[in-house]
Amino acid sequence: MLRTLNVLLALLLLICSGVKAFAEDDFPKDFFATRIHTPPKIDGILDEEIWQHVLCPATGFVQRSPLPGKVPSAPTEVVVLYDNSSVYIGVTLYDVSADSIMREFTSRDNTGFSDLFGVYFDTYDDDINAFEFIVTAAGVQFDRRWTAMGADRSWNAGWLSAVSVDETNWYVEMEIPLSALRFPKTPIQKWGINFRRTIRRKNEDNYWNKIDPQVNGFVNQFGRLSGISNIKSPIRLSVSPYLSTYIDQYSGDSENPSSLSKRINGGMDLRYGINDAYTLDMILVPDFGQVVSDNKVLNLSPFEVRFNENRQFFKEGTELFEKGGYFYSRRVGGQPLLYGEVEDQLGENEEILSNPTESSLVNATKVSGRTTKGLGLGVFNGLTKEMHALIKDTETGETRKILTDPLTNYNVVAVDQSLKNNSYVSFVNTNVMRQGNHYDANLTGTAFRLANRGNKYAVSGRGAVSQKYGLDEGGRNEYGHSYSLSLSKTSGNLRANLTNYVESDTFDPNDLGYMRANNEWRTSANVGYNIYEPFWKLLNLYTDLDLNYARLYKPFVFTDFNVQTRVNGTFNNFMYFSFNYRLAPHTRYDYFEPRVEDRFIELPSYNQMGLYLRSDNRNRFVVGSSFSYTDYDYDDQQSLYVSLSPSLRINNKLAFSTFVSLSNSQSNIGYAEHEDDLITFGKRDINTINNIFNTKYTFNNRMGLTFRMRHYWSAAEYEEFYTLGEEGELLESDYEGNHDRNYNAFNIDMVYSYTFAPASEVSIVWKNNIASDDDFVREGYMNNVESLKNLPQSNSISVRVLYFIDYSMLMKKLNADKRIG
């Protein structure tokens, strides 16, 4: 009997040693998960017997950087267990001493300067979609979803983790509920899997299954997990009720009285697993009052400014809708349709008392998921209510309302099929329906990527047709289209891409999407050569050359040609650099800046050079700086941009960072005014200073305080004016109007947050907002800072409590309590 046990043990050791040797192979590794009946206590201490019974943990990690393919500086051992409700991960991360393990406390989803361990599950084994769960050595959780669009860090799940550290090593325990995953309804599961370990003091990223930087893609380079069988997708039901209270104060000015208001909001987020593939997400009575302030800027261009989406519901799980770029979630609850037409409807002696800049969202719903055959389906629906501007007659005191946004329904349907070789094909339809006689809009689009078996070459593209119905009283409709096609070499040292992109002059996706401008025809070619392994004094080097050629779609006339080259890399001391040079050797023709159809302005050729440097990010003090200079072949026109971004990490809890940028455009030529057939342009100097200061104090891995302050000042001062000629030339003008602009925006966002249970949080937020837009230039930056104290300001203090309740985890806890009782 003893001899038999010795033989079996020897065979197991031989298998394990074979797995370790397999680390140098390019083939996917295999790992086995062990079923258990008694779950471990998640405390970061691997002292239960179930962790010891696994004789062959996952080892043999391989460096991704800075030395691709090399053996890591410290070994790692991973064990995977599972039962009918969860997957459990136990990890031993060997090191040299506790002092060598970096442990910065940060907020959730921010790894900071910390060592970390992560696990990735490709539960449908489609090489495209995956779930990522990371815990840092300070115990901070970080999770993401991987799709064909890349990593979505806004995705959050409720899961458990704990970390412990001894004299030399650190240890991780994780419990990932099956309710946090989606997997096929089959008796035997076949998942892709990978593990990651980052040793921060060495800037070293290691993976269990080799991630080769020469190979295109990430999820397609995972290993394989077997051993999981006879599990069922649990009842995936979670609710997150919230209660919030606000105190809003406006200081007032000579035209608008001060005000103080209080309000209490309540609502709920609901998530329900319809089946093993599809999930329903609903937000009832939404509250977005605590989202971070937008970085507003002075916009002198003819194009709309695009702001980031900061609302969690719209950030998470929208990857199916965003393929092709036809869904811009800020449209839902964005600026009312008729917001800018209120002033034109004012009568004599009337003034605007209020004109809301955002529509009010009633509710929003998402259904999304993917079947065992890789078919993804997503449906989104949102409803906003009527919005009105309030108008007052200054003589009689009477008030009236003007409709600025009708009751509006927003709908998106997306279908996506995952294919072999990291390929896919998808379709999307967006629809906007408005109550009354306001126009409706619809768009149907597709996007695809087809790669060869080795994923070295790919053809990709997208196309769409937009429709608008009932644009005027006669019921006029408008149709437009766009498409693009790309041929690419995506892997290896040498990479290349050729793309053609077309937008018709009537293509308009902007009712539920975002497009800067239509009526464009562009062709671009790119070739690059990358070196991924150390040479000379560099750890890596990336280079590429771009050629861009553009015309209008209608009329088919030339508009622009430029050449750009970029070189970036990392030195052996981990200093990062990036250099770029762009040349436009030919006169260009801008058909958008005049704001009048078929009119254009000639723009000069130019040379542009830029440089960015960042010091070793392992240091407590890190500084980044950038410089860009553009010289135009016209008069004394030039522009300069400089930025500085230092950060200081005092200790594992306290850190500061700031960003300062200065830009100066001399003799900039831009649009001023249009009246009848006369288009006036002006020569102007534009000076902009952007200041952002951040600090954070994190008490522990569940409680933290952040402070963000931003002041943005931009001034445009006109020197002289011109009349735009029919051939795009600038003619003398006696125009004497004033178009000077002096724009100040000041914001403070201060947030205290406490995570008292998984995905449950108390947050206290103070927001301060000051803004002014004047028609005279206030000279000097400090004078503009000083002027802020005399401007009206808005202050908001809010408290929000959100509690996450997961049905399966609740039932598991109740059953465990019964067994103990």
C-alpha positions in Angstrom: 0.0 0.0 0.0 2.8 2.4 0.9 4.6 1.6 -2.3 1.5 2.3 -4.3 1.1 5.7 -2.6 4.7 6.5 -3.3 4.2 5.6 -7.0 1.1 7.8 -7.2 2.9 10.7 -5.5 5.9 10.4 -7.8 3.5 10.4 -10.8 1.8 13.6 -9.5 5.1 15.3 -9.0 6.2 14.3 -12.5 3.0 15.8 -13.9 3.5 19.0 -11.9 7.0 19.3 -13.0 5.8 18.8 -16.5 3.4 21.7 -16.1 6.2 23.9 -14.8 8.4 23.1 -17.8 5.4 23.8 -20.0 5.8 27.5 -19.0 8.2 28.0 -21.8 5.9 26.5 -24.4 3.6 28.7 -26.5 0.7 26.2 -26.3 -2.1 26.9 -23.8 -1.6 25.4 -20.4 -4.1 23.2 -18.7 -5.2 23.5 -15.1 -7.6 21.4 -13.0 -10.1 22.8 -10.5 -11.0 20.7 -7.4 -14.6 20.3 -6.2 -15.1 20.8 -2.4 -18.0 20.4 -0.1 -17.0 22.7 2.8 -16.1 26.3 1.7 -13.0 27.9 3.2 -13.1 30.9 5.4 -12.0 33.9 3.4 -9.5 35.5 5.7 -6.3 35.5 3.7 -4.8 32.6 5.7 -4.4 29.3 3.8 -4.6 27.1 6.9 -7.7 24.9 5.9 -6.9 21.4 4.9 -8.7 21.8 1.6 -6.0 24.1 0.3 -3.4 21.5 1.2 -5.1 18.6 -0.6 -4.3 20.0 -4.0 -0.9 18.6 -4.8 -0.4 20.3 -8.2 -1.0 24.1 -7.9 -0.6 26.4 -10.9 3.1 27.5 -11.1 5.6 28.4 -13.8 4.5 32.0 -14.4 6.2 33.8 -17.3 7.1 37.5 -17.6 5.1 39.8 -19.9 7.2 42.8 -19.0 9.8 44.1 -18.7 11.5 40.9 -20.0 9.0 39.0 -22.1 9.2 35.3 -21.8 11.7 35.3 -18.9 11.3 33.6 -15.5 9.8 35.9 -12.9 11.9 37.2 -10.0 9.7 35.4 -7.5 7.5 32.2 -7.7 3.8 32.0 -7.3 1.4 29.1 -6.5 -2.3 29.1 -7.3 -5.0 26.7 -6.3 -8.6 26.7 -7.7 -11.5 25.1 -5.8 -15.2 25.3 -6.5 -18.6 24.2 -5.2 -22.2 24.7 -6.3 -22.2 28.4 -5.4 -18.6 29.8 -5.8 -15.1 29.5 -7.2 -12.4 29.9 -4.6 -8.8 31.0 -5.3 -5.9 30.4 -2.9 -2.5 32.0 -3.7 0.9 31.9 -2.2 3.1 34.7 -3.5 6.7 34.2 -2.5 8.9 37.2 -2.0 12.1 38.1 -0.1 10.7 40.2 2.8 7.5 42.0 3.9 9.2 45.3 3.3 9.6 44.5 -0.4 5.8 44.0 -0.9 4.3 47.3 -2.0 0.9 48.0 -0.3 -0.6 51.4 -1.1 -4.2 51.8 0.1 -6.5 53.1 -2.7 -10.1 53.3 -3.5 -11.8 50.3 -5.2 -10.8 49.7 -8.8 -7.6 51.6 -8.4 -4.5 49.4 -7.9 -2.2 52.3 -7.1 1.5 51.5 -6.2 0.8 48.0 -5.0 1.7 44.4 -5.7 -1.3 42.5 -7.0 -2.7 39.2 -8.0 -5.5 38.6 -10.5 -7.5 35.8 -12.1 -9.2 35.9 -15.5 -12.1 33.6 -16.5 -13.1 33.2 -20.2 -16.2 31.2 -19.2 -17.4 30.7 -22.8 -13.9 29.9 -24.1 -14.4 32.2 -27.1 -11.0 34.0 -26.8 -12.7 37.4 -26.7 -14.8 37.9 -23.5 -13.6 37.4 -20.0 -14.1 38.4 -16.3 -11.2 39.8 -14.4 -10.8 39.9 -10.6 -7.8 41.5 -9.0 -6.8 42.1 -5.3 -3.8 44.1 -4.3 -1.4 43.4 -1.4 -3.3 46.1 0.5 -6.5 44.2 0.0 -8.1 46.5 -2.5 -10.4 44.9 -5.1 -10.4 45.7 -8.8 -12.6 44.0 -11.4 -13.2 44.4 -15.2 -14.8 42.8 -18.1 -12.9 42.1 -21.3 -14.7 42.3 -24.7 -13.8 42.9 -28.3 -13.9 46.6 -27.4 -11.1 46.1 -24.7 -11.3 46.3 -20.9 -14.4 47.8 -19.3 -13.2 48.8 -15.8 -16.7 50.3 -14.9 -18.0 46.7 -14.5 -18.4 45.8 -10.8 -19.4 42.6 -9.1 -19.9 41.5 -5.5 -17.1 39.1 -4.4 -15.0 38.4 -1.4 -11.2 38.6 -0.9 -8.7 38.8 1.9 -4.9 39.2 2.1 -2.3 38.4 4.7 1.4 39.1 4.8 4.1 37.3 6.9 7.9 37.9 7.2 8.6 37.1 3.6 5.5 36.3 1.5 1.9 37.3 1.0 -1.2 35.3 0.5 -4.6 35.8 -1.2 -8.0 34.1 -0.7 -10.8 34.9 -3.1 -14.4 33.8 -3.3 -16.1 34.6 -6.6 -19.8 33.7 -6.6 -21.1 31.9 -9.6 -23.8 34.6 -9.7 -21.0 37.1 -10.6 -20.2 35.0 -13.7 -22.0 33.9 -16.8 -21.3 30.5 -18.1 -22.9 27.9 -20.5 -25.6 25.5 -19.4 -23.5 22.3 -20.0 -22.6 19.5 -17.6 -18.9 19.9 -18.2 -17.5 23.4 -18.2 -14.6 24.4 -20.5 -13.2 27.7 -19.5 -10.2 29.8 -20.5 -8.2 30.9 -17.5 -5.1 33.0 -16.7 -3.5 34.3 -13.6 -1.5 37.5 -13.2 1.0 38.7 -10.6 2.6 42.2 -10.6 5.7 42.8 -8.5 5.5 46.6 -8.4 9.0 47.5 -7.2 10.4 45.8 -10.3 7.5 47.0 -12.6 7.2 43.3 -13.4 4.0 41.7 -14.9 3.9 37.9 -14.8 1.2 35.6 -16.2 0.7 31.9 -15.7 -0.1 31.3 -19.4 2.3 33.3 -21.5 1.1 36.6 -22.9 3.3 37.4 -25.9 3.4 41.1 -26.8 4.1 40.1 -30.4 0.7 38.3 -30.6 -2.4 40.4 -31.2 -5.1 40.1 -28.5 -5.2 39.2 -24.8 -8.0 36.8 -23.9 -7.0 34.6 -26.8 -3.7 33.9 -25.0 -5.3 32.2 -21.9 -4.7 28.7 -20.7 -7.5 26.2 -20.2 -9.4 25.2 -17.0 -11.0 21.8 -16.6 -12.6 19.9 -13.7 -15.6 22.1 -13.2 -18.8 20.1 -13.8 -22.4 19.7 -12.8 -22.8 23.3 -11.7 -25.9 25.3 -12.4 -26.2 29.0 -12.9 -27.7 30.2 -9.6 -30.6 32.6 -9.3 -28.8 35.7 -10.3 -30.8 38.3 -8.5 -29.4 41.3 -6.8 -30.8 44.6 -5.8 -29.1 47.8 -4.8 -31.6 50.1 -3.1 -30.3 53.6 -2.3 -31.3 56.6 -0.3 -29.8 60.0 -0.8 -30.3 63.5 0.5 -29.0 66.8 -0.9 -28.6 70.4 0.3 -28.1 72.7 -2.7 -27.1 76.3 -2.3 -26.7 79.1 -4.9 -25.0 82.3 -3.8 -26.9 84.5 -6.4 -25.9 87.7 -8.2 -27.5 91.0 -9.3 -29.8 89.2 -11.7 -30.5 85.9 -10.0 -31.4 85.7 -6.3 -29.7 83.3 -3.9 -31.4 80.1 -3.1 -31.3 77.1 -0.7 -33.0 73.8 -1.4 -33.2 70.4 0.2 -34.3 67.1 -1.4 -34.5 63.4 -0.6 -34.2 60.8 -3.3 -34.7 57.1 -3.2 -34.5 54.4 -5.9 -33.0 51.1 -6.8 -30.8 49.3 -9.2 -32.0 45.8 -10.0 -30.1 43.0 -11.7 -31.7 39.7 -12.6 -30.4 36.7 -14.5 -33.1 35.8 -16.9 -31.3 32.5 -17.7 -27.7 31.3 -17.9 -26.9 33.7 -20.7 -29.0 36.9 -20.3 -29.2 39.5 -17.5 -31.7 42.3 -16.9 -30.4 45.5 -15.4 -32.8 48.2 -14.4 -32.4 51.6 -12.7 -35.6 53.0 -11.1 -35.7 56.6 -10.1 -32.0 57.3 -11.0 -29.8 59.7 -9.0 -26.7 60.9 -10.7 -26.0 63.9 -8.4 -22.7 62.6 -7.1 -21.0 62.0 -10.4 -17.7 63.9 -10.9 -18.0 67.3 -12.6 -17.3 67.5 -16.4 -14.1 69.2 -17.6 -15.8 72.1 -19.4 -13.8 74.1 -21.8 -14.0 77.2 -24.0 -15.2 75.8 -27.4 -14.5 78.1 -30.4 -14.8 75.2 -32.9 -17.9 74.3 -35.0 -18.0 70.9 -33.3 -19.7 69.7 -30.1 -17.5 68.9 -27.1 -17.6 65.2 -26.2 -17.7 64.5 -22.4 -16.9 61.3 -20.7 -19.7 59.2 -19.3 -19.5 59.3 -15.5 -22.8 57.7 -14.6 -22.2 54.1 -13.4 -25.3 52.6 -14.9 -24.3 53.8 -18.4 -20.6 53.0 -18.0 -21.1 49.3 -17.1 -22.1 46.5 -19.4 -22.7 48.7 -22.5 -19.9 47.1 -24.7 -22.4 45.3 -26.9 -24.1 48.7 -27.7 -20.9 50.5 -28.4 -19.4 48.4 -31.2 -19.2 50.5 -34.3 -19.3 53.7 -32.1 -23.0 54.4 -32.7 -24.1 54.7 -29.1 -23.1 57.8 -27.0 -24.9 57.3 -23.7 -24.6 61.0 -22.7 -27.5 61.7 -25.2 -29.8 60.0 -22.7 -30.6 62.6 -20.1 -28.4 65.1 -22.0 -29.2 68.6 -23.3 -32.8 69.1 -24.2 -33.6 69.1 -27.9 -34.8 72.7 -28.1 -32.6 74.1 -25.3 -30.9 76.7 -27.6 -34.2 78.0 -29.1 -35.7 79.5 -26.0 -34.2 83.0 -26.4 -35.7 83.2 -29.9 -39.2 82.8 -28.4 -38.9 85.5 -25.9 -41.4 88.4 -26.1 -40.9 92.0 -25.2 -40.1 92.4 -21.5 -39.6 88.7 -21.0 -36.6 87.0 -19.4 -35.6 83.4 -18.7 -36.0 82.3 -15.1 -34.7 78.8 -15.7 -33.7 76.6 -18.6 -32.5 73.2 -17.5 -29.4 72.0 -19.3 -30.1 68.3 -18.8 -33.2 66.2 -19.4 -34.7 64.2 -16.5 -34.3 60.5 -16.8 -37.3 58.5 -15.6 -35.9 55.0 -15.9 -33.4 52.9 -17.9 -33.3 49.2 -18.6 -30.7 46.9 -20.1 -30.9 43.2 -21.1 -27.6 41.7 -22.3 -25.8 38.3 -22.5 -24.2 35.7 -24.6 -25.1 32.1 -25.5 -22.9 29.0 -25.5 -22.4 29.5 -29.2 -21.0 33.0 -28.7 -24.2 34.9 -29.7 -24.4 38.1 -27.8 -27.7 40.1 -27.5 -28.2 43.5 -25.9 -31.3 45.7 -25.5 -31.3 49.1 -23.9 -34.2 51.4 -23.3 -34.4 54.7 -21.5 -37.2 57.3 -21.0 -36.8 61.0 -20.3 -39.7 63.2 -19.4 -40.8 66.6 -20.7 -38.6 69.6 -19.9 -39.6 73.2 -19.9 -37.9 76.6 -19.6 -39.6 79.0 -17.2 -40.2 82.5 -18.7 -41.2 85.7 -16.7 -42.7 88.9 -17.9 -40.8 91.6 -16.0 -43.7 94.1 -16.2 -46.6 92.0 -15.2 -44.8 89.3 -13.2 -46.6 86.6 -15.0 -44.7 83.4 -15.9 -45.1 80.8 -18.7 -43.4 77.7 -19.8 -41.7 76.9 -23.1 -41.2 73.2 -24.1 -37.5 72.4 -24.5 -37.7 68.6 -24.7 -40.7 66.3 -25.4 -41.2 63.0 -23.7 -38.5 60.9 -25.4 -37.8 57.2 -25.6 -34.3 55.9 -26.4 -33.8 52.4 -27.6 -30.8 50.3 -28.7 -30.7 46.7 -29.9 -27.4 45.0 -30.5 -26.5 41.5 -31.8 -23.0 40.2 -31.8 -21.6 36.9 -32.9 -18.1 35.8 -31.6 -16.1 33.9 -34.2 -12.9 32.0 -34.2 -9.5 33.7 -34.2 -10.6 36.6 -32.1 -13.1 37.6 -34.8 -16.7 38.9 -34.6 -19.6 40.3 -36.5 -22.2 42.6 -34.9 -25.4 44.6 -35.8 -26.9 47.5 -33.9 -30.0 49.6 -34.2 -30.6 52.8 -32.3 -34.0 54.5 -32.2 -35.2 57.8 -30.8 -39.0 58.5 -30.6 -40.3 61.8 -29.4 -43.8 62.7 -28.4 -45.8 65.2 -30.5 -44.7 66.6 -33.9 -41.0 66.5 -33.2 -38.8 64.4 -35.5 -37.8 60.8 -34.8 -34.5 59.2 -35.6 -33.2 55.7 -36.4 -29.8 54.2 -37.3 -28.9 50.6 -38.4 -25.2 49.7 -38.3 -22.8 46.8 -38.5 -19.2 46.1 -37.4 -17.0 43.1 -38.1 -13.5 41.8 -37.6 -12.2 38.7 -39.4 -8.7 37.4 -38.6 -6.8 34.5 -40.0 -6.0 31.4 -37.9 -2.8 32.7 -36.5 -4.4 36.1 -35.8 -1.7 37.8 -37.8 -3.8 39.4 -40.4 -7.3 40.9 -40.2 -9.9 42.7 -42.2 -12.4 44.8 -40.2 -15.0 47.4 -41.0 -18.2 49.0 -40.1 -21.1 50.7 -41.8 -24.4 52.4 -41.0 -27.5 54.0 -42.4 -29.2 56.9 -40.5 -32.8 58.0 -41.0 -34.7 61.0 -39.7 -38.4 61.2 -40.0 -40.7 64.3 -39.9 -38.0 67.0 -40.0 -40.6 69.7 -40.9 -44.3 70.3 -41.2 -44.2 68.6 -44.6 -43.0 65.4 -43.2 -39.6 65.6 -44.8 -37.3 62.6 -44.2 -33.5 62.5 -44.5 -31.2 59.5 -45.0 -27.4 59.1 -44.8 -24.8 56.4 -44.7 -21.2 55.8 -43.6 -18.8 52.9 -43.9 -15.1 52.0 -43.3 -12.9 49.1 -44.3 -9.5 48.2 -42.8 -6.8 45.7 -43.8 -4.2 45.0 -41.1 -1.2 43.0 -40.1 -1.8 42.8 -36.4 1.0 40.6 -34.9 4.8 40.4 -35.0 7.4 43.2 -34.9 6.2 44.7 -38.1 2.6 45.9 -38.1 0.6 47.7 -40.8 -2.9 49.1 -41.5 -4.8 50.5 -44.4 -8.2 52.2 -43.8 -10.8 54.0 -45.9 -13.6 55.8 -44.1 -16.6 57.5 -45.7 -19.5 59.6 -44.2 -22.1 61.0 -46.6 -23.2 64.6 -46.2 -26.6 63.6 -44.8 -25.3 60.9 -42.4 -26.3 62.0 -38.8 -26.2 59.5 -35.9 -26.2 62.3 -33.2 -29.6 61.7 -31.7 -28.2 58.7 -29.9 -24.6 58.6 -31.1 -21.7 61.1 -31.4 -20.1 62.3 -34.6 -17.9 65.4 -34.8 -18.9 66.1 -38.4 -20.2 64.3 -41.5 -19.4 64.7 -45.2 -15.9 63.3 -45.0 -13.9 60.8 -47.1 -10.6 59.7 -45.5 -7.9 57.3 -46.3 -5.0 56.4 -44.0 -2.1 54.1 -44.0 0.1 53.1 -41.1 3.2 51.0 -40.7 5.1 50.4 -37.5 8.0 48.4 -36.2 8.1 47.4 -32.5 10.9 45.9 -30.4 9.5 44.2 -27.3 12.7 42.9 -25.7 15.5 45.0 -24.1 18.3 46.3 -26.4 21.0 49.0 -26.0 19.6 51.2 -23.1 16.0 50.5 -23.8 13.5 47.9 -22.5 11.2 48.3 -25.5 10.6 50.6 -28.5 7.5 51.3 -30.6 7.6 53.2 -33.9 5.0 54.0 -36.5 4.4 56.1 -39.6 1.0 57.5 -40.6 -0.2 58.9 -43.9 -3.6 60.6 -43.9 -5.5 61.9 -46.9 -8.9 63.5 -46.7 -11.6 64.9 -49.1 -15.2 65.9 -48.8 -17.8 63.3 -49.7 -19.8 66.0 -51.5 -18.5 67.7 -53.5 -15.5 65.3 -53.8 -12.8 67.9 -53.2 -9.4 67.7 -51.5 -9.3 69.0 -47.9 -6.1 67.7 -46.1 -3.0 65.6 -46.3 -0.5 65.0 -43.5 2.3 62.7 -42.5 3.0 61.8 -38.9 5.7 59.7 -37.2 5.8 58.5 -33.6 8.5 56.9 -31.5 7.9 55.8 -27.9 9.6 53.5 -25.5 11.0 52.8 -22.0 14.6 53.2 -20.9 16.3 50.6 -18.6 15.7 53.0 -15.7 11.9 52.9 -16.5 11.8 56.5 -17.8 9.2 56.6 -20.5 9.4 58.9 -23.6 7.3 59.6 -26.6 8.2 61.8 -29.6 6.0 62.7 -32.5 6.4 64.8 -35.6 3.6 65.8 -38.0 3.9 67.6 -41.4 1.1 69.0 -43.5 3.1 70.1 -46.6 0.1 71.4 -48.6 -2.5 74.1 -48.3 -5.6 72.7 -46.6 -9.3 73.5 -47.1 -11.7 73.6 -44.1 -15.3 73.4 -45.1 -16.6 73.2 -41.4 -15.2 76.4 -39.8 -17.2 78.8 -41.9 -20.5 77.3 -40.6 -22.1 77.8 -44.1 -22.7 75.1 -46.6 -20.3 75.0 -49.6 -18.0 77.7 -48.1 -14.4 77.0 -47.0 -11.3 78.7 -45.8 -7.8 78.1 -46.9 -5.5 76.9 -44.1 -1.7 77.0 -44.3 0.7 74.1 -44.2 2.4 73.4 -40.9 5.1 71.5 -39.0 4.4 70.1 -35.5 6.7 68.5 -33.0 5.8 67.0 -29.7 7.7 65.3 -26.8 6.5 63.6 -23.6 8.7 62.4 -20.7 7.8 60.6 -17.5 10.2 59.6 -14.8 10.4 56.1 -13.2 6.9 55.5 -11.9 8.2 53.3 -9.0 9.5 56.4 -7.2 7.5 58.2 -4.5 7.9 61.4 -6.6 7.0 61.0 -10.3 6.8 63.7 -12.8 5.6 63.8 -16.4 6.0 66.6 -18.8 5.0 67.3 -22.4 5.9 69.9 -25.0 4.3 70.6 -28.4 5.1 73.3 -30.9 3.4 74.0 -34.2 4.7 76.5 -36.8 2.2 77.5 -39.6 3.3 78.9 -43.0 1.2 82.0 -42.5 2.1 85.4 -41.1 3.3 84.8 -37.5 0.8 82.0 -36.7 2.1 79.5 -34.2 1.0 77.5 -31.2 2.8 76.2 -28.1 1.6 73.7 -25.5 3.4 72.7 -22.3 2.2 70.6 -19.4 3.6 69.3 -16.1 2.1 66.5 -14.1 4.0 65.8 -10.8 2.7 63.3 -8.2 3.9 62.6 -4.7 3.2 59.4 -2.7 3.8 60.4 0.9 3.0 56.9 2.3 0.7 54.0 1.6 -2.3 56.2 2.6 -1.6 59.8 1.5 -0.8 60.9 -2.0 -0.9 64.2 -4.0 -1.0 64.8 -7.7 -1.4 67.9 -10.0 -1.7 68.6 -13.6 -0.8 72.0 -15.1 -1.0 72.9 -18.8 -0.4 76.1 -20.6 -1.2 76.7 -24.3 -0.8 79.7 -26.5 -2.0 80.2 -30.0 -0.7 83.3 -31.7 -2.5 84.8 -34.7 -5.0 82.0 -34.8 -7.6 82.4 -37.6 -11.1 81.5 -36.7 -14.8 82.1 -37.3 -16.4 85.3 -35.8 -19.8 86.0 -37.3 -22.2 85.2 -40.2 -24.8 87.7 -41.4 -26.6 87.4 -44.7 -23.9 86.3 -47.2 -21.1 87.9 -45.3 -18.9 85.6 -43.2 -16.4 87.3 -40.9 -13.2 85.7 -39.6 -10.8 87.1 -37.0 -7.2 86.9 -36.1 -7.0 86.1 -32.4 -4.6 85.2 -29.6 -5.8 82.3 -27.5 -4.3 81.6 -24.1 -5.4 78.7 -21.9 -4.3 77.5 -18.5 -5.7 74.3 -17.0 -5.0 73.5 -13.3 -6.0 70.2 -11.6 -5.1 69.3 -8.1 -5.9 65.9 -6.6 -5.2 64.4 -3.2 -6.4 61.2 -1.5 -6.2 59.8 1.9 -7.2 56.2 2.2 -7.8 55.0 5.7 -7.9 51.4 4.8 -9.0 49.2 1.9 -12.7 50.1 2.6 -12.6 53.8 3.5 -11.1 56.8 1.8 -11.3 60.5 1.1 -10.6 62.1 -2.2 -10.3 65.8 -3.2 -10.3 67.1 -6.7 -10.0 70.8 -7.6 -9.9 72.2 -11.2 -9.6 75.7 -12.5 -9.7 76.3 -16.2 -9.1 79.7 -17.8 -9.2 80.4 -21.5 -9.1 83.8 -23.2 -9.5 84.7 -26.9 -8.6 88.2 -27.8 -9.3 89.4 -31.4 -6.7 91.6 -33.1 -8.4 92.2 -36.5 -11.2 90.9 -38.7 -11.5 89.7 -42.3 -14.2 88.9 -44.8 -14.1 85.4 -46.1 -13.8 85.3 -49.9 -15.5 82.9 -52.3 -12.2 81.1 -52.8 -11.4 80.7 -49.2 -9.1 83.7 -49.0 -9.2 86.4 -46.3 -10.1 89.9 -47.5 -9.8 93.2 -45.7 -12.8 94.2 -43.6 -14.0 97.2 -41.6 -15.9 95.0 -39.2 -15.8 96.4 -35.6 -17.8 93.9 -33.6 -16.5 92.4 -30.3 -16.0 88.6 -30.1 -13.5 88.5 -27.3 -14.1 85.6 -24.8 -12.9 85.2 -21.3 -14.0 81.8 -19.8 -13.5 80.6 -16.3 -14.6 77.2 -14.9 -13.9 76.2 -11.3 -14.9 72.9 -9.7 -14.4 71.1 -6.5 -15.3 67.4 -6.0 -14.7 66.1 -2.5 -15.8 62.5 -1.8 -15.8 60.4 1.4 -16.7 56.8 0.8 -17.0 53.8 3.1 -17.6 50.3 1.7 -19.3 48.6 4.6 -20.1 45.4 2.7 -19.4 44.0 -0.8 -20.6 46.5 -3.4 -22.3 48.5 -0.6 -21.3 52.0 0.2 -21.9 55.2 2.1 -20.7 58.3 0.2 -20.6 61.9 1.3 -19.9 64.4 -1.5 -19.3 68.1 -1.6 -19.5 69.7 -5.1 -18.6 73.4 -5.8 -19.1 75.0 -9.2 -18.2 78.5 -10.5 -18.4 79.5 -14.1 -18.3 82.7 -16.1 -18.1 83.6 -19.8 -17.4 87.2 -20.5 -17.0 89.3 -23.7 -13.9 91.0 -22.4 -10.4 89.6 -21.7 -9.3 89.9 -18.1 -5.6 90.0 -18.3 -3.4 87.8 -16.1 -4.1 84.4 -14.6 -4.0 85.6 -11.0 -6.6 88.3 -11.8 -8.9 85.6 -13.1 -8.3 83.5 -10.0 -9.1 86.6 -7.9 -12.3 87.2 -9.8 -13.7 83.8 -8.9 -14.6 85.0 -5.4 -17.0 87.7 -6.8 -18.8 85.2 -9.1 -22.0 83.3 -8.1 -21.3 79.8 -7.1 -23.3 76.6 -6.6 -22.6 74.3 -3.6 -24.1 70.8 -3.1 -23.6 68.5 -0.1 -25.1 65.0 -0.5 -25.2 61.8 1.5 -25.9 58.6 -0.3 -26.3 55.1 1.1 -26.4 52.1 -1.3 -26.8 48.5 -0.1 -26.0 45.6 -2.3 -28.1 42.4 -1.8 -27.2 39.3 -3.7 -29.8 36.6 -3.4 -27.4 33.6 -3.9 -24.9 34.9 -1.3 -27.7 35.7 1.1 -29.1 32.2 0.8 -25.7 30.7 1.3 -25.1 32.7 4.4 -28.6 31.8 5.8 -28.0 28.1 5.1 -24.6 28.3 6.8 -26.1 29.9 9.8 -28.7 27.1 10.0 -26.0 24.5 9.9 -24.1 26.2 12.7 -27.3 26.6 14.7 
